[in-house]
Amino acid sequence: MTAPHPTTPVTEPASRTDRLLEPIAVKLQLVEEELRRNFQSRIHTVGEVGDHILAGGGKRLRPALLLLSSKLLRYDGYRDVTYAAVVEFIHTATLVHDDIIDEAEIRRGRTSINYAWGNNLSVLVGDYLYMHAMAVALGEGDLDILRLLSNITIRMIEGEILGIEQNRRADLSMDDYFDVVGRKTAGLFAACCRIPAYLVETSEAQATSLFEYGHNLGVCFQLIDDLLDFTSSTEVLGKPALSDLKEGKVTLPLLLAMPRATPAERELITRVASTKSFDGIDPAEIGAIVRKYDTIEQTRAIARDYAARSRKALEPFPDSPAKETLDLALDFVMERDR
């Protein structure tokens, strides 16, 4: 093979993220414009906080899933853009409220809303985002979609309440853990993938398959999120490593370790969770426990199982670029580092 001429530009291979977003790049840009437009308000602070949120970016994974599911069903219109903005508003509302509850100082590598504007204003911003999302959805006039979004949002809030009840506890069961994951994370993923089935005529079986795809992907996403708290860094994550445990959350890698841990190891995990502090404890000791019992890889294996369930849910759909991209999204979630 002849080497390329020195003046010939060499094209870098597209990243997995680029490949994931390329089929919907135009509509994703429209979603950004829709988000910005919906943050416009005569109340100066709303616009100021909105600018701060939008400048923080984010993966926009939930809007992307909605747009890709829409493309899979060959929907050709603008309503998927509107609903993609709605689900991102709902997601952002949960992040604002989560940061208040967790007393977080950093979100996506930037100062959190509660740290910059205080808890009182941040609670109202979260409420505003929830209600504005519902107002936009109501404006679309589809009561089935509004009912789905309302039910999912209620379940997300219930999940947050359960999470607070479980906070500081290291004696959780697997059912406790997956109940919260199903409500707080997987539900919105499922709704994102189900909504497009309301925009076109499709079978109930296909609509259910899309819901199952999203739900299982959402569980997989949360499991990988739990792993990253142990395996990634502050620079990459945009928040301190082991921050979950310091916030009193005992996630799956530790739950899997607890039955096999020594009494001293269990006491160590319980002490950090219950006090929300590493005072007098080296965080590396916690990392050593999950490595000792190989629960990082066990958690990854469970995540792979949920990814396989998602992949199976796509089987009823004919091959298409959108189906291929939704399949690629599973690899993206499994291999992400932030």
Secondary structure, DSSP 8 states (H G I E B T S, - for coil): -----TTS-------HHHHHHGGGHHHHHHHHHHHHHHT--SSHHHHHHHHHHHHT----HHHHHHHHHHHHTT--SSHHHHHHHHHHHHHHHHHHHHHHHHT-SEETTEE-HHHHH-HHHHHHHHHHHHHHHHHHHHHHT-HHHHHHHHHHHHHHHHHHHHHHHHTT-S---HHHHHHHHIIIIIHHHHHHHHTHHHHS---HHHHHHHHHHHHHHHHHHHHHHHHHHHHS-HHHHSS-TTHHHHTT---HHHHHHTTTS-HHHHHHHHHHHHHT--TT--HHHHHHHHHHTTHHHHHHHHHHHHHHHHHHHTTTS---HHHHHHHHHHHHHHH---
